[in-house]
Amino acid sequence: MTPRLAANMWLDAVGDQPVEAVVAAAAMTAAAVVAGIGLRAVTARTRSLRQLVLAITLASLAIGAVAAIVLARLMVLDAAQARTSIGVIATTAVFAVVLAVVASVPLGRDAQRLESAVRRLEVGDRAARTGVRRADELGHVAKALDELTERLDTLERERTSFEQERRAMLTSVGHDLRTPLSALRAAIEALADGVAPDPQRYLRAMSRDVEALGSLVDDLFLLSRIESGRLELLRETVDVSEIADEAIEALAPAAAARRVELRLRSPGGVPVDGNATAIGRVIRNLLDNAIRHAPEGSTVEVAVDAAATPTVRVTDEGPGFPSEFSEHAFERFARADPSRTRATGGAGLGLAIARGLVEAHGGRIWIERSSGGRVAFELPAA
C-alpha cells in the first residue's frame, strides 16, 4: 500500500469529521507511546524471554485494538457491526497470544540452556555445551560460547599435558644427575680418605661419570634449541653413506663391549642436502639405542637406500618397540622400560633429538614394524 492510497483511505473514513479524526489519530499515537514506554520498562525488568514476547504481543494487540475502535467510531458502525468487530478483535487477540506463547517456548528453553552452560563453565565444567542451534542472535551467542568453551578445554588439556611432561622431565633429569653425582661423591670420599685400593681405576670411573653428566647437559641444551626453534643448520651436499660409516666406527667399541656386530649396507655414495654433524648425531643416537637393546652375539645393521628420497634404516635383533610405546618413542624422556638402570638405558633423549634433527632438515623419522627394532628416516636428496 502506497502512502497516497493510505491517505485516501483515511480521508474516506474520516469524511466530514475532521475533529474526530484528529482526536482518533492522537489517541492512536498516545497508545503507541504508552506501549513503547511500557515495553522499555518490561524489557529492563523481565526475567523471562517468554514474558517479554508475550508483553510485546499484548502491546501490539492493544495498539491494534485502539486503531480498530477508532476506525469503527469514524465509520459509525451500528450495534451488530460493532459486536462483530469486537468479536474479531477478541478472536485475533486470543490467537495472537497463543502463537506468542508457542513461539516463545523454544526461545525460553534455549535461553535457559545458554544460562546453564555459563553456570557450569563458572564452576570449571569444561564439558559444558549449550546445545543451542539457531540462526538468530541468540544462536550466534551460543555458538560463540561453545567455541570459547572448546578452546578453554583444549588449552586446559595442553596445560595438563605440559605439566605432566615437566614433572616427568624433572624426575628423569633428577635421576640421571643423581646417579653419576652419587658415584662421583663416593669416589671422591674414597680417594680423600685414602681407602681407594686402585686410585687410577677410581679416577677413570670419575672421568666416565663426568662424561655422562656432560653428555646429559649437552643433550638437554640441544633439545632445548630444537624445541624452541633456535637450531640453525648449515646445509650442504654430503654423503650419507660416508656419515653412516663414520658413525659405525665411533660406536664400534660400545658394540664390541656388548659383543654386537655393526654392519653397513649401502649402494655407494648417496648425496643428501644436510648438515653432516647433525646427520651423524642422528645415526649415532639410533645406533646407540639399537646396541643397548640388541642381544649378545647379534647384528645391528645400518642400511642406506638411494631412492628418490634417500632413506636410512637402523635395525637390531632385539625385542623391538612395544606397540603401546611406538606412539611416544620420539618424545623426550620416553623409555620403553620404566626401570632406570645405567646399564640398560640412557636419559631417554636420543630418539627425541633424532626426530628434532631430522625434521630440521625437512625430513621425517618413524618406527617400522619388524621382528626386531627398526627405525627409519628420510632426508632431502641433494
TIRO-909235 format. One record per residue (C-alpha): x, y, z; residue number from 1. Coordinates in nm, 4 decimals, decimal comma. Each point is the difference from the previous one (the first is absolute). Example, Ala and Ser with C-alpha at 12.3 -4.5 7.8 and 13.67 -1.06 7.14 Angstrom:
! residues 2
+----------+----------+----------+-----+
!       xx !       yy !       zz ! pos !
+----------+----------+----------+-----+
!   1,2300 !  -0,4500 !   0,7800 !   1 !
!   0,1370 !   0,3440 !  -0,0660 !   2 !
+----------+----------+----------+-----+
This chain:
! residues 382
+----------+----------+----------+-----+
!       xx !       yy !       zz ! pos !
+----------+----------+----------+-----+
!   0,0000 !   0,0000 !   0,0000 !   1 !
!   0,1407 !   0,3377 !  -0,1018 !   2 !
!  -0,0100 !   0,3064 !   0,2300 !   3 !
!  -0,2373 !   0,1756 !  -0,2423 !   4 !
!  -0,2442 !  -0,2935 !   0,0039 !   5 !
!   0,0141 !  -0,0216 !   0,3821 !   6 !
!  -0,0702 !   0,3727 !   0,0254 !   7 !
!  -0,2989 !  -0,0298 !  -0,2356 !   8 !
!  -0,1429 !  -0,2878 !   0,2050 !   9 !
!   0,0413 !   0,2020 !   0,3198 !  10 !
!  -0,1742 !   0,3009 !  -0,1582 !  11 !
!  -0,2838 !  -0,2223 !  -0,1252 !  12 !
!  -0,0439 !  -0,1380 !   0,3522 !  13 !
!   0,0134 !   0,3456 !   0,1580 !  14 !
!  -0,2391 !   0,1594 !  -0,2456 !  15 !
!  -0,1342 !   0,3235 !   0,1463 !  16 !
!   0,1206 !  -0,0699 !   0,3570 !  17 !
!   0,3451 !   0,1634 !   0,0088 !  18 !
!  -0,0101 !   0,0718 !   0,3755 !  19 !
!  -0,0723 !  -0,3615 !   0,0872 !  20 !
!   0,2732 !  -0,1056 !  -0,2419 !  21 !
!   0,2552 !   0,2115 !   0,1814 !  22 !
!  -0,1152 !  -0,1376 !   0,3347 !  23 !
!   0,0220 !  -0,3573 !  -0,1332 !  24 !
!   0,3496 !   0,0524 !  -0,1360 !  25 !
!   0,1078 !   0,1508 !   0,3308 !  26 !
!  -0,1471 !  -0,2946 !   0,1888 !  27 !
!   0,1844 !  -0,2510 !  -0,2199 !  28 !
!   0,3256 !   0,1918 !   0,0385 !  29 !
!  -0,0439 !   0,0168 !   0,3759 !  30 !
!  -0,0682 !  -0,3730 !   0,0128 !  31 !
!   0,3172 !  -0,0702 !  -0,1985 !  32 !
!   0,2095 !   0,2271 !   0,2244 !  33 !
!  -0,1393 !  -0,1539 !   0,3187 !  34 !
!   0,0591 !  -0,3504 !  -0,1380 !  35 !
!   0,3578 !   0,0905 !  -0,0927 !  36 !
!   0,0763 !   0,1396 !   0,3455 !  37 !
!  -0,1581 !  -0,3010 !   0,1638 !  38 !
!   0,1987 !  -0,2410 !  -0,2172 !  39 !
!   0,3253 !   0,1734 !   0,0914 !  40 !
!  -0,0795 !  -0,0429 !   0,3678 !  41 !
!  -0,1009 !  -0,3633 !  -0,0486 !  42 !
!   0,3096 !  -0,0736 !  -0,2092 !  43 !
!   0,2267 !   0,1353 !   0,2731 !  44 !
!  -0,1669 !  -0,1945 !   0,2828 !  45 !
!  -0,1353 !  -0,3220 !  -0,1433 !  46 !
!   0,1873 !  -0,3193 !   0,0865 !  47 !
!  -0,1570 !  -0,2114 !  -0,2693 !  48 !
!   0,0130 !   0,0254 !  -0,3762 !  49 !
!  -0,3437 !  -0,1620 !  -0,0107 !  50 !
!  -0,1446 !   0,2843 !   0,2054 !  51 !
!   0,1757 !   0,2510 !  -0,2227 !  52 !
!  -0,1432 !  -0,1524 !  -0,3188 !  53 !
!  -0,3449 !  -0,0129 !   0,1591 !  54 !
!   0,0265 !   0,3653 !   0,1097 !  55 !
!   0,0990 !   0,1097 !  -0,3504 !  56 !
!  -0,2917 !  -0,1947 !  -0,1457 !  57 !
!  -0,2498 !   0,1514 !   0,2434 !  58 !
!   0,1331 !   0,3499 !  -0,0655 !  59 !
!  -0,0369 !  -0,0515 !  -0,3737 !  60 !
!  -0,3536 !  -0,1288 !   0,0516 !  61 !
!  -0,0853 !   0,3003 !   0,2176 !  62 !
!   0,1140 !   0,2398 !  -0,2695 !  63 !
!  -0,1921 !  -0,1992 !  -0,2594 !  64 !
!  -0,3121 !   0,0035 !   0,2174 !  65 !
!   0,0205 !   0,3769 !   0,0418 !  66 !
!   0,0378 !   0,0370 !  -0,3752 !  67 !
!  -0,2992 !  -0,2275 !  -0,0640 !  68 !
!  -0,2197 !   0,1851 !   0,2518 !  69 !
!   0,0949 !   0,3352 !  -0,1495 !  70 !
!  -0,0769 !  -0,1176 !  -0,3517 !  71 !
!  -0,3296 !  -0,1487 !   0,1156 !  72 !
!  -0,0847 !   0,3289 !   0,1657 !  73 !
!   0,0800 !   0,1961 !  -0,3106 !  74 !
!  -0,1997 !  -0,2304 !  -0,2234 !  75 !
!  -0,3013 !   0,0243 !   0,2368 !  76 !
!  -0,0703 !  -0,3745 !   0,0268 !  77 !
!  -0,3336 !  -0,1237 !   0,1288 !  78 !
!  -0,0232 !  -0,2276 !   0,3050 !  79 !
!   0,0212 !  -0,3271 !  -0,1961 !  80 !
!   0,3016 !   0,1140 !  -0,1964 !  81 !
!   0,1667 !   0,1230 !   0,3179 !  82 !
!  -0,0538 !  -0,3368 !   0,1700 !  83 !
!   0,1399 !  -0,1769 !  -0,3040 !  84 !
!   0,3070 !   0,2234 !   0,0010 !  85 !
!   0,0536 !  -0,0577 !   0,3706 !  86 !
!  -0,0333 !  -0,3766 !  -0,0526 !  87 !
!   0,2524 !   0,0034 !  -0,2808 !  88 !
!   0,2416 !   0,2038 !   0,2115 !  89 !
!  -0,0435 !  -0,2323 !   0,2990 !  90 !
!   0,0485 !  -0,3123 !  -0,2129 !  91 !
!   0,3078 !   0,1512 !  -0,1605 !  92 !
!   0,1366 !   0,0854 !   0,3438 !  93 !
!  -0,0483 !  -0,3557 !   0,1250 !  94 !
!   0,1752 !  -0,1499 !  -0,3032 !  95 !
!   0,2802 !   0,2550 !   0,0264 !  96 !
!   0,0579 !  -0,0800 !   0,3672 !  97 !
!  -0,0015 !  -0,3749 !  -0,0688 !  98 !
!   0,2462 !   0,0406 !  -0,2873 !  99 !
!   0,2219 !   0,2238 !   0,2149 ! 100 !
!   0,0065 !  -0,2576 !   0,2789 ! 101 !
!   0,0748 !  -0,2845 !  -0,2434 ! 102 !
!   0,2746 !   0,1992 !  -0,1723 ! 103 !
!   0,1562 !   0,1044 !   0,3306 ! 104 !
!   0,0365 !  -0,3555 !   0,1348 ! 105 !
!   0,3105 !  -0,0962 !  -0,2065 ! 106 !
!   0,1403 !   0,3493 !   0,0498 ! 107 !
!  -0,0285 !  -0,0290 !   0,3774 ! 108 !
!   0,1344 !  -0,3553 !  -0,0017 ! 109 !
!   0,3076 !   0,0994 !  -0,2012 ! 110 !
!   0,0589 !   0,2979 !   0,2288 ! 111 !
!  -0,0092 !  -0,2348 !   0,3001 ! 112 !
!   0,2482 !  -0,2320 !  -0,1722 ! 113 !
!   0,2294 !   0,2937 !  -0,0613 ! 114 !
!  -0,0202 !   0,1067 !   0,3645 ! 115 !
!   0,0567 !  -0,3564 !   0,1199 ! 116 !
!   0,3136 !  -0,0335 !  -0,2142 ! 117 !
!   0,1374 !   0,3261 !   0,1401 ! 118 !
!  -0,0675 !  -0,1141 !   0,3578 ! 119 !
!   0,1727 !  -0,3322 !  -0,0603 ! 120 !
!   0,2957 !   0,1749 !  -0,1586 ! 121 !
!   0,0271 !   0,2267 !   0,3049 ! 122 !
!   0,0622 !  -0,3009 !   0,2260 ! 123 !
!   0,2601 !  -0,1474 !  -0,2349 ! 124 !
!  -0,2099 !  -0,2461 !  -0,2003 ! 125 !
!   0,1869 !   0,0067 !  -0,3325 ! 126 !
!  -0,2445 !  -0,2516 !  -0,1496 ! 127 !
!  -0,2820 !   0,2558 !   0,0152 ! 128 !
!  -0,1633 !   0,0659 !  -0,3369 ! 129 !
!  -0,3167 !   0,1967 !  -0,0742 ! 130 !
!  -0,1482 !  -0,2377 !  -0,2558 ! 131 !
!  -0,1714 !   0,3019 !  -0,1584 ! 132 !
!  -0,0380 !  -0,0066 !  -0,3783 ! 133 !
!  -0,1545 !   0,3228 !  -0,1246 ! 134 !
!   0,0677 !   0,2435 !  -0,2830 ! 135 !
!  -0,0884 !   0,3146 !   0,1962 ! 136 !
!   0,2036 !   0,2117 !   0,2415 ! 137 !
!  -0,0605 !  -0,2411 !   0,2882 ! 138 !
!   0,1390 !  -0,2794 !  -0,2147 ! 139 !
!   0,3075 !   0,2091 !  -0,0807 ! 140 !
!   0,0631 !   0,0608 !   0,3702 ! 141 !
!  -0,0425 !  -0,3706 !   0,0770 ! 142 !
!   0,2393 !  -0,0963 !  -0,2794 ! 143 !
!   0,2591 !   0,2504 !   0,1229 ! 144 !
!  -0,0311 !  -0,1374 !   0,3544 ! 145 !
!   0,0394 !  -0,3597 !  -0,1197 ! 146 !
!   0,3090 !   0,0947 !  -0,2018 ! 147 !
!   0,1457 !   0,1825 !   0,2997 ! 148 !
!  -0,0657 !  -0,2996 !   0,2251 ! 149 !
!   0,1617 !  -0,2335 !  -0,2533 ! 150 !
!   0,3043 !   0,2243 !  -0,0164 ! 151 !
!   0,0249 !   0,0132 !   0,3796 ! 152 !
!  -0,0274 !  -0,3792 !   0,0114 ! 153 !
!   0,2808 !  -0,0338 !  -0,2547 ! 154 !
!   0,2212 !   0,2441 !   0,1897 ! 155 !
!  -0,0620 !  -0,1851 !   0,3264 ! 156 !
!   0,0903 !  -0,3338 !  -0,1594 ! 157 !
!   0,3178 !   0,1540 !  -0,1402 ! 158 !
!   0,0839 !   0,1471 !   0,3402 ! 159 !
!  -0,0563 !  -0,3360 !   0,1699 ! 160 !
!   0,2137 !  -0,1770 !  -0,2591 ! 161 !
!   0,2750 !   0,2586 !   0,0385 ! 162 !
!  -0,0109 !  -0,0356 !   0,3777 ! 163 !
!   0,0293 !  -0,3778 !  -0,0279 ! 164 !
!   0,2948 !   0,0362 !  -0,2375 ! 165 !
!   0,1636 !   0,2490 !   0,2352 ! 166 !
!  -0,0331 !  -0,2377 !   0,2939 ! 167 !
!   0,1309 !  -0,2902 !  -0,2067 ! 168 !
!   0,2926 !   0,2143 !  -0,1127 ! 169 !
!   0,0877 !   0,1002 !   0,3557 ! 170 !
!  -0,0222 !  -0,3620 !   0,1149 ! 171 !
!   0,2132 !  -0,1282 !  -0,2875 ! 172 !
!   0,2605 !   0,2745 !   0,0206 ! 173 !
!   0,0142 !  -0,0357 !   0,3770 ! 174 !
!   0,0655 !  -0,3728 !  -0,0296 ! 175 !
!   0,2575 !   0,0322 !  -0,2759 ! 176 !
!   0,1835 !   0,2703 !   0,1926 ! 177 !
!  -0,0214 !  -0,1766 !   0,3350 ! 178 !
!   0,1539 !  -0,3282 !  -0,1185 ! 179 !
!   0,3345 !   0,1325 !  -0,1309 ! 180 !
!   0,0164 !   0,2658 !   0,2724 ! 181 !
!  -0,0416 !  -0,2655 !   0,2690 ! 182 !
!   0,2745 !  -0,2082 !  -0,1595 ! 183 !
!   0,2255 !   0,3050 !  -0,0234 ! 184 !
!  -0,0568 !   0,0889 !   0,3638 ! 185 !
!   0,0768 !  -0,3544 !   0,1125 ! 186 !
!   0,3173 !  -0,0133 !  -0,2098 ! 187 !
!   0,1195 !   0,3392 !   0,1228 ! 188 !
!  -0,0588 !  -0,1008 !   0,3630 ! 189 !
!   0,1878 !  -0,3265 !  -0,0523 ! 190 !
!   0,2949 !   0,1817 !  -0,1552 ! 191 !
!  -0,0028 !   0,2695 !   0,2670 ! 192 !
!  -0,0051 !  -0,2584 !   0,2805 ! 193 !
!   0,2754 !  -0,2024 !  -0,1644 ! 194 !
!  -0,2092 !  -0,3172 !  -0,0083 ! 195 !
!  -0,0144 !  -0,0369 !  -0,3795 ! 196 !
!   0,1848 !  -0,3241 !  -0,0834 ! 197 !
!   0,0669 !   0,1101 !  -0,3593 ! 198 !
!  -0,0007 !   0,3806 !  -0,0344 ! 199 !
!   0,0493 !  -0,0128 !  -0,3758 ! 200 !
!  -0,3104 !  -0,2141 !  -0,0438 ! 201 !
!  -0,1967 !   0,2418 !   0,2179 ! 202 !
!   0,1214 !   0,2926 !  -0,2091 ! 203 !
!  -0,1057 !  -0,1746 !  -0,3210 ! 204 !
!  -0,3441 !  -0,0642 !   0,1477 ! 205 !
!  -0,0248 !   0,3644 !   0,1037 ! 206 !
!   0,0951 !   0,1053 !  -0,3515 ! 207 !
!  -0,2808 !  -0,2156 !  -0,1408 ! 208 !
!  -0,2495 !   0,1529 !   0,2429 ! 209 !
!   0,1080 !   0,3515 !  -0,0945 ! 210 !
!  -0,0378 !  -0,0983 !  -0,3648 ! 211 !
!  -0,3509 !  -0,1273 !   0,0674 ! 212 !
!  -0,0930 !   0,3255 !   0,1720 ! 213 !
!   0,1454 !   0,2050 !  -0,2840 ! 214 !
!  -0,1837 !  -0,2097 !  -0,2577 ! 215 !
!  -0,3306 !   0,0447 !   0,1835 ! 216 !
!   0,0463 !   0,3765 !   0,0228 ! 217 !
!   0,0927 !   0,0168 !  -0,3697 ! 218 !
!  -0,3061 !  -0,2049 !  -0,0946 ! 219 !
!  -0,2294 !   0,2207 !   0,2058 ! 220 !
!   0,1486 !   0,3135 !  -0,1550 ! 221 !
!  -0,0336 !  -0,1388 !  -0,3532 ! 222 !
!  -0,3587 !  -0,1133 !   0,0598 ! 223 !
!  -0,0845 !   0,3425 !   0,1403 ! 224 !
!   0,1339 !   0,1673 !  -0,3151 ! 225 !
!  -0,1949 !  -0,2414 !  -0,2204 ! 226 !
!  -0,3311 !   0,0477 !   0,1823 ! 227 !
!   0,0368 !   0,3785 !   0,0169 ! 228 !
!   0,0732 !   0,0249 !  -0,3736 ! 229 !
!   0,3433 !   0,1543 !   0,0623 ! 230 !
!   0,1936 !  -0,2820 !  -0,1674 ! 231 !
!   0,1827 !   0,1210 !  -0,3103 ! 232 !
!   0,1463 !  -0,2569 !  -0,2383 ! 233 !
!   0,2514 !   0,0856 !  -0,2708 ! 234 !
!  -0,0992 !  -0,2376 !  -0,2771 ! 235 !
!   0,2003 !  -0,1202 !  -0,2969 ! 236 !
!   0,0308 !  -0,3069 !  -0,2193 ! 237 !
!   0,1325 !  -0,2877 !   0,2127 ! 238 !
!   0,0312 !  -0,3767 !  -0,0454 ! 239 !
!  -0,2324 !  -0,1721 !   0,2479 ! 240 !
!   0,1723 !  -0,3372 !  -0,0592 ! 241 !
!   0,3324 !   0,1466 !   0,1090 ! 242 !
!  -0,1633 !   0,1578 !   0,3055 ! 243 !
!  -0,1561 !  -0,3360 !   0,0923 ! 244 !
!   0,3385 !  -0,1717 !  -0,0327 ! 245 !
!   0,1586 !   0,2561 !   0,2346 ! 246 !
!  -0,2823 !  -0,0484 !   0,2518 ! 247 !
!   0,0554 !  -0,3768 !  -0,0042 ! 248 !
!   0,3709 !   0,0519 !   0,0600 ! 249 !
!  -0,0743 !   0,2320 !   0,2948 ! 250 !
!  -0,2382 !  -0,2516 !   0,1635 ! 251 !
!   0,2155 !  -0,3065 !  -0,0719 ! 252 !
!   0,1576 !  -0,0117 !   0,3502 ! 253 !
!  -0,3420 !   0,0145 !   0,1697 ! 254 !
!  -0,1292 !  -0,2737 !  -0,2306 ! 255 !
!   0,3059 !  -0,2171 !   0,0611 ! 256 !
!  -0,0490 !   0,0317 !   0,3753 ! 257 !
!  -0,3449 !  -0,1544 !  -0,0422 ! 258 !
!   0,1214 !  -0,2506 !  -0,2637 ! 259 !
!  -0,2203 !   0,1588 !  -0,2667 ! 260 !
!   0,1103 !   0,0212 !  -0,3625 ! 261 !
!  -0,0618 !   0,3230 !  -0,1942 ! 262 !
!  -0,0569 !  -0,0222 !  -0,3741 ! 263 !
!  -0,0555 !   0,2576 !  -0,2762 ! 264 !
!  -0,1999 !  -0,0782 !  -0,3125 ! 265 !
!   0,0203 !   0,2729 !  -0,2624 ! 266 !
!   0,0001 !   0,0237 !  -0,3811 ! 267 !
!   0,2863 !   0,2498 !   0,0128 ! 268 !
!  -0,0037 !   0,3751 !   0,0195 ! 269 !
!  -0,3460 !   0,1395 !   0,0818 ! 270 !
!   0,0001 !   0,3827 !  -0,0107 ! 271 !
!  -0,2476 !   0,1889 !   0,2160 ! 272 !
!  -0,0586 !   0,3643 !   0,0831 ! 273 !
!   0,0839 !   0,0271 !   0,3681 ! 274 !
!   0,2365 !   0,0670 !   0,2849 ! 275 !
!   0,2578 !  -0,2765 !   0,0454 ! 276 !
!   0,0345 !   0,0512 !   0,3757 ! 277 !
!  -0,3757 !  -0,0091 !   0,0606 ! 278 !
!  -0,0545 !  -0,3043 !  -0,2236 ! 279 !
!   0,2880 !  -0,1775 !   0,1728 ! 280 !
!  -0,1607 !   0,0759 !   0,3353 ! 281 !
!  -0,3278 !  -0,1535 !  -0,1185 ! 282 !
!   0,1660 !  -0,3217 !  -0,1165 ! 283 !
!   0,2123 !  -0,0271 !   0,3168 ! 284 !
!  -0,3079 !   0,0454 !   0,2193 ! 285 !
!  -0,1864 !  -0,2718 !  -0,1900 ! 286 !
!   0,3036 !  -0,2295 !   0,0113 ! 287 !
!   0,0465 !   0,0583 !   0,3725 ! 288 !
!  -0,3657 !  -0,0856 !   0,0617 ! 289 !
!   0,0254 !  -0,3130 !  -0,2173 ! 290 !
!   0,3200 !  -0,1199 !   0,1700 ! 291 !
!  -0,1596 !   0,0375 !   0,3436 ! 292 !
!  -0,2894 !  -0,2278 !  -0,0965 ! 293 !
!   0,1811 !  -0,2465 !  -0,2281 ! 294 !
!   0,0709 !  -0,3475 !   0,1453 ! 295 !
!   0,3617 !  -0,1100 !   0,0386 ! 296 !
!   0,1378 !  -0,1567 !  -0,3153 ! 297 !
!  -0,2579 !   0,1716 !  -0,2232 ! 298 !
!   0,0394 !   0,2525 !  -0,2813 ! 299 !
!  -0,1067 !   0,3621 !  -0,0314 ! 300 !
!  -0,0308 !   0,1143 !  -0,3606 ! 301 !
!  -0,0023 !   0,3476 !  -0,1506 ! 302 !
!  -0,1581 !  -0,0111 !  -0,3475 ! 303 !
!   0,0160 !   0,2993 !  -0,2344 ! 304 !
!  -0,2538 !   0,0064 !  -0,2829 ! 305 !
!   0,0817 !   0,2255 !  -0,2957 ! 306 !
!  -0,3600 !   0,0581 !  -0,1080 ! 307 !
!  -0,1547 !   0,3250 !  -0,1220 ! 308 !
!  -0,0144 !   0,0906 !   0,3676 ! 309 !
!   0,3099 !  -0,1491 !   0,1672 ! 310 !
!  -0,0912 !  -0,2182 !   0,2975 ! 311 !
!   0,2101 !  -0,1363 !   0,2861 ! 312 !
!  -0,1161 !  -0,2990 !   0,2074 ! 313 !
!   0,1567 !  -0,1224 !   0,3235 ! 314 !
!  -0,1063 !  -0,3537 !   0,0922 ! 315 !
!   0,0829 !  -0,2176 !   0,3001 ! 316 !
!  -0,0990 !  -0,3530 !   0,0988 ! 317 !
!  -0,1387 !   0,0958 !   0,3379 ! 318 !
!  -0,3595 !  -0,0184 !   0,1245 ! 319 !
!  -0,1029 !   0,3059 !  -0,2013 ! 320 !
!  -0,2224 !   0,2849 !   0,1071 ! 321 !
!  -0,3141 !  -0,0861 !   0,2003 ! 322 !
!  -0,3094 !   0,1064 !  -0,1946 ! 323 !
!  -0,1219 !   0,2245 !   0,2817 ! 324 !
!   0,3411 !   0,1699 !   0,0121 ! 325 !
!   0,0375 !   0,0655 !  -0,3731 ! 326 !
!  -0,2300 !   0,3032 !   0,0088 ! 327 !
!   0,2114 !   0,1669 !   0,2705 ! 328 !
!   0,3468 !  -0,1275 !  -0,0925 ! 329 !
!   0,1156 !   0,3357 !  -0,1388 ! 330 !
!  -0,1160 !   0,2035 !   0,2991 ! 331 !
!   0,2640 !   0,1279 !   0,2398 ! 332 !
!   0,0807 !  -0,2290 !   0,2941 ! 333 !
!  -0,2027 !  -0,2804 !  -0,1584 ! 334 !
!   0,1173 !  -0,3464 !   0,1032 ! 335 !
!  -0,1546 !  -0,3329 !  -0,0928 ! 336 !
!   0,1339 !  -0,1446 !   0,3266 ! 337 !
!  -0,0989 !   0,2147 !   0,2996 ! 338 !
!   0,2810 !  -0,1488 !   0,2094 ! 339 !
!   0,2898 !   0,2409 !  -0,0100 ! 340 !
!   0,3379 !  -0,1661 !   0,0141 ! 341 !
!   0,3137 !   0,1382 !  -0,1567 ! 342 !
!   0,0673 !  -0,3348 !  -0,1610 ! 343 !
!  -0,3246 !  -0,0249 !  -0,1920 ! 344 !
!  -0,0800 !   0,3523 !  -0,1070 ! 345 !
!   0,0887 !   0,3652 !  -0,0244 ! 346 !
!  -0,1974 !   0,3067 !   0,0889 ! 347 !
!  -0,2658 !  -0,0584 !  -0,2644 ! 348 !
!   0,1077 !   0,2953 !  -0,2139 ! 349 !
!   0,1655 !  -0,1776 !  -0,2933 ! 350 !
!  -0,3082 !  -0,0628 !  -0,2132 ! 351 !
!  -0,1481 !   0,3414 !   0,0811 ! 352 !
!   0,3211 !   0,1693 !  -0,1162 ! 353 !
!   0,0101 !  -0,2203 !  -0,3103 ! 354 !
!  -0,3536 !   0,1025 !  -0,0937 ! 355 !
!   0,0766 !   0,3679 !   0,0553 ! 356 !
!   0,3124 !  -0,0102 !  -0,2169 ! 357 !
!  -0,1706 !  -0,1953 !  -0,2789 ! 358 !
!  -0,2990 !   0,2351 !  -0,0051 ! 359 !
!   0,2382 !   0,2977 !  -0,0011 ! 360 !
!   0,1200 !  -0,1361 !  -0,3365 ! 361 !
!  -0,3569 !  -0,0204 !  -0,1281 ! 362 !
!   0,0032 !  -0,3795 !   0,0294 ! 363 !
!  -0,1976 !  -0,2456 !   0,2092 ! 364 !
!   0,0796 !  -0,2879 !   0,2342 ! 365 !
!  -0,2129 !  -0,2974 !   0,0992 ! 366 !
!  -0,0019 !  -0,3480 !   0,1524 ! 367 !
!  -0,0579 !  -0,2932 !  -0,2335 ! 368 !
!  -0,1639 !  -0,3224 !   0,1082 ! 369 !
!   0,2446 !  -0,2888 !  -0,0103 ! 370 !
!   0,1103 !  -0,3012 !   0,2035 ! 371 !
!   0,2614 !   0,2211 !   0,1685 ! 372 !
!   0,0480 !   0,3701 !   0,0461 ! 373 !
!   0,0034 !   0,2095 !  -0,3166 ! 374 !
!   0,0051 !   0,3773 !  -0,0345 ! 375 !
!   0,0108 !   0,1756 !  -0,3373 ! 376 !
!   0,0388 !   0,3613 !  -0,1024 ! 377 !
!  -0,0050 !   0,1922 !  -0,3270 ! 378 !
!   0,2100 !   0,2962 !  -0,1084 ! 379 !
!  -0,0363 !   0,2340 !  -0,2986 ! 380 !
!   0,2089 !  -0,1058 !  -0,2976 ! 381 !
!   0,2754 !   0,2329 !  -0,1165 ! 382 !
+----------+----------+----------+-----+
